[in-house]
Amino acid sequence: MTTGDASAAPDQKPGRNLTAAIGVGVLLGAVVLVSLLTVRQIFVGVVAAAVAVGTVELAGALRRGAEIRVALWPVLIGGQAMVWLSWPYGRNGLLAAFVVTILACLVWRFRGGADGYLRDISASILTAAYVPLFASFAAMLVVAEDGVARVLCFLILVVSSDIGGYTVGAKLGRHPMAPTISPKKSWEGFAGSMVAGIVAGTLTLTLMLDGQWWQGALFGAALVCTATVGDLVESLIKRDLKIKDMGTLLPGHGGLMDRLDSLLPSAVVSWLLLRLFVPS
């Protein structure tokens, strides 16, 4: 999907193998496209698989970095319930599965006693919300008759934001955006992301969903903001845990969670705005 830091400043040496990162990104994109262009329900399975891997990675990072023990099995099983119930039952199924997951986490952690109970439960709820809850909105995008186009708009916007930010930031980045959180991000890169996002949003919404140009521009701008926030949130988590990557699954990328960071919050906002702008 995404290929690297969206707004790297030129004085920062790249921390990843860019060739490997692009190759993995193309492969992941191909898997998503095949699922969407064959039987679109397969995309729900792709989301479910990504949720499972991302949940394990985040739980593992929390344990390695801070000895925080997520209630892994309740979150894993509940996460699958969130994704799969969001297809036939929409928000009601998603909310019900999320609430039951929280209850299961509260009970599951009993066996660990009082020591660290609040810490572990808080992390378990964060994991359940941050990964499967947010990702389920991507699954709900594909439910509508024009669901394939909705998912493609969402993905194209996030990738365009990343490419625009990386291209401009690598060449022109001079002013760090959040130096204590992500030193490679620059305001110039963010501007590149914004331009690319607005252009991509205008084109995709008007050509693929028959929306208005201004709706596409707002959609693009909103997703650039959520993608950037997603990057910064994960950077903060990793800095707090003092780790470089969430995992090592993807060559050139780190873990899958390192690729989902901008997609997860963007899926929520995509579902909300497309539901508002282009009712199914």
C-alpha positions as CSV (number, residue, x, y, z in Angstrom):
1,M,0.0,0.0,0.0
2,T,2.0,3.0,1.3
3,T,5.7,3.1,0.5
4,G,7.3,5.2,3.3
5,D,7.2,8.3,5.3
6,A,4.8,10.7,3.6
7,S,6.8,13.8,4.1
8,A,10.5,13.0,4.6
9,A,12.9,15.9,4.8
10,P,15.9,15.7,2.5
11,D,18.5,15.7,5.2
12,Q,17.1,12.5,6.7
13,K,18.5,9.3,5.4
14,P,15.9,6.8,4.4
15,G,15.5,4.1,7.0
16,R,14.1,1.4,4.7
17,N,14.9,-0.4,1.5
18,L,12.8,1.6,-0.9
19,T,12.9,-1.0,-3.6
20,A,11.7,-3.7,-1.3
21,A,9.1,-1.3,0.2
22,I,7.7,-0.5,-3.3
23,G,7.6,-4.2,-4.2
24,V,5.7,-5.2,-1.1
25,G,3.3,-2.3,-1.6
26,V,2.6,-3.4,-5.1
27,L,2.0,-6.9,-4.0
28,L,-0.4,-5.9,-1.2
29,G,-2.2,-3.6,-3.7
30,A,-2.6,-6.5,-6.1
31,V,-4.1,-8.7,-3.5
32,V,-6.7,-6.0,-2.7
33,L,-7.5,-5.3,-6.3
34,V,-8.0,-9.0,-7.1
35,S,-10.4,-9.3,-4.2
36,L,-12.4,-6.3,-5.3
37,L,-12.5,-7.1,-9.0
38,T,-13.5,-10.7,-8.6
39,V,-15.9,-11.4,-5.7
40,R,-16.0,-8.3,-3.6
41,Q,-16.9,-10.3,-0.4
42,I,-13.3,-11.6,-0.6
43,F,-12.2,-8.0,0.4
44,V,-13.9,-8.6,3.8
45,G,-11.6,-11.6,4.2
46,V,-8.6,-9.5,3.3
47,V,-9.6,-7.0,5.9
48,A,-10.2,-9.8,8.5
49,A,-6.7,-11.2,7.8
50,A,-5.1,-7.8,8.1
51,V,-6.9,-7.2,11.4
52,A,-5.7,-10.5,12.8
53,V,-2.0,-9.8,11.9
54,G,-2.2,-6.2,13.0
55,T,-3.7,-7.2,16.4
56,V,-1.0,-9.7,17.1
57,E,1.7,-7.2,16.1
58,L,0.3,-4.4,18.2
59,A,-0.1,-6.7,21.2
60,G,3.4,-8.0,20.7
61,A,4.9,-4.5,20.6
62,L,3.1,-3.5,23.7
63,R,4.4,-6.5,25.5
64,R,8.0,-6.1,24.2
65,G,8.2,-2.4,24.8
66,A,6.3,-2.0,28.1
67,E,5.4,-5.5,29.5
68,I,1.7,-4.6,28.8
69,R,-0.4,-7.8,28.3
70,V,-3.3,-7.3,25.9
71,A,-6.1,-9.8,26.3
72,L,-5.1,-11.2,23.0
73,W,-7.6,-14.0,22.4
74,P,-10.7,-11.9,23.2
75,V,-9.4,-9.1,21.0
76,L,-8.5,-11.5,18.2
77,I,-11.9,-13.3,18.3
78,G,-13.9,-10.2,18.9
79,G,-12.0,-8.4,16.1
80,Q,-13.0,-11.1,13.6
81,A,-16.6,-10.8,14.9
82,M,-16.5,-7.0,14.3
83,V,-15.3,-7.4,10.7
84,W,-17.6,-10.2,9.7
85,L,-20.7,-8.9,11.4
86,S,-20.3,-5.5,9.9
87,W,-21.1,-7.0,6.4
88,P,-24.6,-8.2,7.1
89,Y,-25.5,-6.1,10.1
90,G,-23.6,-2.8,9.5
91,R,-23.1,-0.5,12.5
92,N,-25.3,-2.5,14.8
93,G,-23.3,-5.7,14.3
94,L,-20.0,-3.8,14.6
95,L,-21.1,-2.1,17.9
96,A,-22.5,-5.2,19.4
97,A,-19.3,-7.2,18.7
98,F,-17.1,-4.3,20.0
99,V,-19.1,-4.1,23.3
100,V,-19.0,-7.9,23.8
101,T,-15.2,-7.8,23.1
102,I,-14.7,-5.3,25.8
103,L,-16.7,-7.3,28.3
104,A,-14.7,-10.4,27.4
105,C,-11.4,-8.6,27.9
106,L,-12.6,-7.4,31.4
107,V,-13.3,-11.0,32.4
108,W,-10.3,-12.6,30.6
109,R,-7.9,-10.5,32.6
110,F,-9.2,-11.7,36.0
111,R,-6.7,-14.5,36.0
112,G,-3.8,-12.0,36.1
113,G,-5.0,-10.5,39.4
114,A,-5.0,-6.8,40.3
115,D,-1.4,-6.0,39.4
116,G,-1.5,-4.1,36.2
117,Y,-5.2,-4.8,35.6
118,L,-6.2,-1.3,34.6
119,R,-3.1,-0.9,32.4
120,D,-3.7,-4.1,30.6
121,I,-7.5,-3.6,30.1
122,S,-6.9,-0.1,28.8
123,A,-4.4,-1.4,26.3
124,S,-6.8,-4.2,25.3
125,I,-9.6,-1.8,24.6
126,L,-7.2,0.5,22.7
127,T,-6.1,-2.4,20.5
128,A,-9.7,-3.5,19.9
129,A,-10.7,0.0,18.9
130,Y,-7.6,1.0,17.0
131,V,-7.3,-2.1,14.8
132,P,-10.6,-4.2,14.2
133,L,-13.1,-1.4,15.0
134,F,-11.5,1.1,12.7
135,A,-10.7,-1.5,10.0
136,S,-14.4,-2.7,10.0
137,F,-15.3,0.6,8.4
138,A,-13.2,-0.4,5.4
139,A,-15.3,-3.6,5.2
140,M,-18.5,-1.6,5.4
141,L,-17.4,0.5,2.5
142,V,-17.7,-2.5,0.2
143,V,-21.2,-3.4,1.2
144,A,-23.0,-0.9,-1.0
145,E,-23.8,-1.7,-4.6
146,D,-21.0,0.7,-5.6
147,G,-18.8,-0.6,-2.8
148,V,-15.9,-1.5,-5.0
149,A,-15.7,2.2,-6.2
150,R,-15.9,3.4,-2.6
151,V,-13.1,1.2,-1.4
152,L,-10.9,2.2,-4.4
153,C,-11.6,5.9,-3.7
154,F,-10.5,5.4,-0.1
155,L,-7.3,3.5,-1.1
156,I,-6.4,5.8,-3.9
157,L,-6.6,8.8,-1.6
158,V,-4.4,7.4,1.1
159,V,-1.8,6.2,-1.5
160,S,-1.9,9.6,-3.3
161,S,-1.4,11.4,0.0
162,D,1.6,9.2,0.8
163,I,3.2,9.5,-2.7
164,G,2.6,13.3,-2.8
165,G,4.1,13.8,0.6
166,Y,7.1,11.6,0.0
167,T,7.9,13.1,-3.4
168,V,7.7,16.8,-2.2
169,G,9.1,16.2,1.2
170,A,12.2,14.3,0.0
171,K,13.0,17.2,-2.4
172,L,11.8,20.3,-0.7
173,G,11.3,19.4,3.0
174,R,12.9,22.0,5.2
175,H,10.5,22.7,8.1
176,P,9.8,19.7,10.4
177,M,6.1,19.2,11.1
178,A,6.4,17.3,14.4
179,P,10.2,17.0,15.2
180,T,9.6,15.3,18.6
181,I,7.2,12.7,17.1
182,S,8.3,12.1,13.5
183,P,11.5,14.1,12.5
184,K,11.1,13.1,8.8
185,K,7.8,14.7,8.4
186,S,7.9,18.2,7.0
187,W,5.3,20.9,6.3
188,E,6.4,20.9,2.7
189,G,5.7,17.2,2.5
190,F,2.3,17.8,4.1
191,A,1.5,20.4,1.4
192,G,2.5,17.9,-1.2
193,S,0.2,15.3,0.3
194,M,-2.6,17.9,0.4
195,V,-2.3,18.8,-3.2
196,A,-2.1,15.2,-4.3
197,G,-5.0,14.3,-2.0
198,I,-7.3,17.1,-3.2
199,V,-6.6,16.3,-6.9
200,A,-7.1,12.6,-6.4
201,G,-10.3,13.1,-4.3
202,T,-11.8,15.4,-7.0
203,L,-11.1,13.0,-9.8
204,T,-12.1,9.8,-8.0
205,L,-15.3,11.1,-6.5
206,T,-16.5,12.7,-9.7
207,L,-15.5,9.9,-12.1
208,M,-16.1,6.9,-10.0
209,L,-19.1,7.9,-7.7
210,D,-20.7,10.7,-9.6
211,G,-20.1,13.1,-6.8
212,Q,-19.5,16.9,-6.9
213,W,-16.0,18.3,-7.4
214,W,-16.1,20.2,-4.1
215,Q,-17.1,17.0,-2.3
216,G,-14.1,15.3,-3.8
217,A,-11.8,18.1,-2.7
218,L,-13.1,18.0,0.8
219,F,-12.9,14.2,0.9
220,G,-9.3,14.4,-0.3
221,A,-8.3,17.1,2.2
222,A,-10.0,15.2,5.1
223,L,-8.2,11.9,4.2
224,V,-4.8,13.6,4.0
225,C,-5.4,14.9,7.5
226,T,-6.5,11.5,8.9
227,A,-3.6,9.7,7.1
228,T,-1.1,12.1,8.6
229,V,-2.7,11.8,12.1
230,G,-2.6,8.0,11.8
231,D,1.2,8.2,11.0
232,L,1.8,10.4,13.9
233,V,-0.2,8.3,16.3
234,E,1.7,5.2,15.5
235,S,5.0,7.1,15.7
236,L,4.1,8.2,19.2
237,I,3.2,4.7,20.2
238,K,6.5,3.4,18.9
239,R,8.5,6.2,20.5
240,D,6.7,5.5,23.8
241,L,7.5,1.8,23.5
242,K,11.1,2.6,22.3
243,I,10.8,0.3,19.2
244,K,11.4,1.0,15.6
245,D,8.8,-1.1,13.9
246,M,5.6,-3.0,15.1
247,G,6.9,-6.2,13.4
248,T,9.1,-7.7,10.7
249,L,6.6,-9.3,8.5
250,L,7.0,-7.1,5.4
251,P,10.5,-6.5,3.9
252,G,11.2,-2.8,3.6
253,H,8.1,-1.9,5.6
254,G,8.5,-3.4,9.0
255,G,5.2,-4.9,10.3
256,L,1.8,-4.8,8.7
257,M,0.7,-2.3,11.4
258,D,3.4,0.0,10.0
259,R,1.4,0.1,6.8
260,L,-2.0,0.2,8.4
261,D,-1.3,3.3,10.5
262,S,-2.7,5.8,7.9
263,L,-5.4,3.5,6.6
264,L,-7.2,2.7,9.8
265,P,-8.4,6.2,10.8
266,S,-8.9,7.1,7.1
267,A,-11.3,4.1,6.7
268,V,-13.6,5.6,9.4
269,V,-13.6,9.1,7.8
270,S,-14.1,7.6,4.3
271,W,-17.2,5.7,5.4
272,L,-18.7,8.7,7.1
273,L,-18.0,11.2,4.3
274,L,-19.0,8.9,1.4
275,R,-22.2,8.0,3.2
276,L,-22.9,11.8,3.5
277,F,-21.8,12.8,0.0
278,V,-22.9,9.8,-2.0
279,P,-25.7,7.9,-0.3
280,S,-25.9,4.3,-1.4
